[in-house]
Each structure stands twice: as C-alpha cells, then as structure tokens.
Amino acid sequence: MRWQTRIRTLVALAAVVVLPGTIAEAAPGDTGVVAEHSAVAANGKLSVCGLRLCNSSGRPVQLRGMSTHGLQWYAHCVTDGSLDALAGDWRADVLRLSMYIQEGGYETDPRRFTDLVDRFIEEATQRGMYAIVDWHMLSPGDPHYNLSLARTFFTEIVGRHRGKDNVLYEIANEPSGVSWSRIRSYAEEIIPVIRAQDRDAVVLVGTRGWSSLGVSEGGDEREIIANPVRAENIMYTFHFYAASHRDYYLDTLARAAQRLPVFVTEFGTQTYTGDGGNDFAMAGRYLDLMAQQKISWVNWNFSDDHRSGAVFQEGTCSAGGPWTGPGPLKPAGVWVREHIRAG
Ligand code: IDC
C-alpha cells in the first residue's frame, strides 16, 4: 500500500481561504497537519508490538527512507525542494537526521545544532514523514563519553516535540570498542531522560561493533537477548554495507529478527566506507529479508558528496537541485529510490 502524497499547498490554502462555517481554521502553530495519504496520516503514532513496529491500529508496518549526511557538512542538501522530492517523488516514509556530536558537530555549538534538528523535524512533519533524531556518536565509540551532552540535547528536543506522533529517537549511532553491558548502561541512563519528556516515543538503541548486533567485534545478538535493555517500546539497530557485510551478517539479521525488535537505521549498497562499487545483488537479498520480516530501513545518505553512497551527483546541492526523478542521482540513488517507491 502507498500512502504518500503531498498536500502542503492544500493545507496552506485551507488556512488562508477559510469559507465561513465550512472549514475549521488551522490552530496557530499547527505544523502537525500532515499530508492526507502520507505515512504519518496512514499510521499515526508508532509503537513496538512484540518484535515489530506497529501503527496506531496495532498493525505491523515497515518504514523506508533516507538518512541525511552529517548535518555539520551537508545541511544544504536538506532543502524545501529536496524534502518535497523525498516525500513526494521518492515516497519516503522516514527521514533520519544525522547529527554528529564530534567532527564539528553538536559539541561545537549545541544551540545551533539543536535548532537545526528542530527545524528539520518540523519540515518532515509538514510532509507527513516520520523523523528519526540520530545522536550520531561515532568516535570515540563509548556512548558514555557524550552522556552529559546527550542529557541536555534530548531533554530539550524531546520536550519541544512531545506532542507529535512522528518522532523516533536513536540514542547512539554506532558504539564501538565497548562491551554490550556498557552500551546497555548508557541506554538505561538516557531512556529515562527521554521518557521524562515523552512517555511513549519509540527509542532506537545502537548495538556493539558499529551497530552490527555485535558481529563486527566477534559477538552476536545473543549478548542482547541475554541482557536486554530494561525499558519498553525500544528497538535495537543494525547497520550493514552490502559489499562488506555478507552472508554472516545477513544470517545474523535474519536470526535476530526472530528474537529482538530490530530497525536498520543505516545501510549502504557499497563497502562500509560508504564508497566503492555497488553490490545491488547482495543489497537486494537484505531488502527481501527486510520486506518479508517488516524490518524498517533507512539508507545512507541523502547528500551529494563524492562517495558512491551519497545519492545525488556531486554539485547537486550547491546548485539547488534538480531533486526529482533519477536524473540527478548516482547509481545507488537510482536503485534506492526505486526500492523506496516500490511499495
Ligand atoms: C562517513 C561519511 C564520511 C565521514 C565518515 C566519518 O560518509 O564523509 O568522513 O563517516 O565521519 C557509518 C557511519 C557513518 C559513515 C558511514 C560510511 O555511521 O557516519 O559516514 N558508515 O562510512 N557506519 C558504517 C558506515
């Protein structure tokens, strides 16, 4: 089923051309008005039901969409036009907002990055897309390193958006070099911070070995099954790059999905560098599994950097588009757009 259309223009018209007694006036600041056939209009507030993500009627749903590149570098790829294309032409259900902490990210200017994420949440909301707020810690790999910053950020961002149905919180992009129990203890520190502001937002928890469910550091999903995070309404993340992460990783995802709620918040059709040749055959095997199991996924990334995994051709963002159709896309972009649109 597809539910994606844009009625932003209609919404704007409805707010302006109010025929007395026929159309209720939109409440001031009511940016929660969503496109009639959008993912959010069709599904409402999500929650974790057993091993799956379910819509407000309790039916399992699979979200498909795109992650931004690091917002400190590629916020200029996230424009009115590119988001219209993502929601309308690509028919994406979800936009992941990749806010790095290091490498020139949040730690350098918390105010600026909080406001940027805030604005992009509103933009996703207006287009009827879910938004994943990605606390993009990467190096250092211990999530505790940024704990006090995370407390400040999540307190504010969740507080500002607690009335919305469409925001999910990813609390640690890719932990590495630390045990699962250390990641779990971080999750048990930060989830209560989120829940204090919004009791029932879905929270996504990174896993050991760059969110490989442990595999990239010699473990696997059993360490999580044995010691799950003590919180409700959470999912565990799995990231893969198809040219690097082959059958062993695919088998792990297939097994884990029988025991744990999993959300693939990042994948690429190339190697883990986000670059190199595309392996569409391997990526297709993952997509088949995720379709069968209704595992939601997000592709890396919605930018025009020089790497093969950035969907737009170099120069697209600074030129301000064009954004729609396959024309401006690299091969990975053409492929992933087709798979998001395919329904
Ligand atoms: C890459 C970016 C690149 C940046 C690098 C380090 O594409 O521009 O220099 O990060 O910040 C991940 C990470 C994601 C990576 C991506 C591709 O979550 O930040 O982006 N990747 O390497 N995990 C596996 C692959």
Boltz pocket constraint, residues with backbone or C-beta under 6 A from the ligand:
constraints:
  - pocket:
      binder: B
      contacts: [[A, 103], [A, 138], [A, 173], [A, 174], [A, 210], [A, 239], [A, 241], [A, 266], [A, 271], [A, 272], [A, 273], [A, 274], [A, 300], [A, 305], [A, 307]]
      max_distance: 6.0
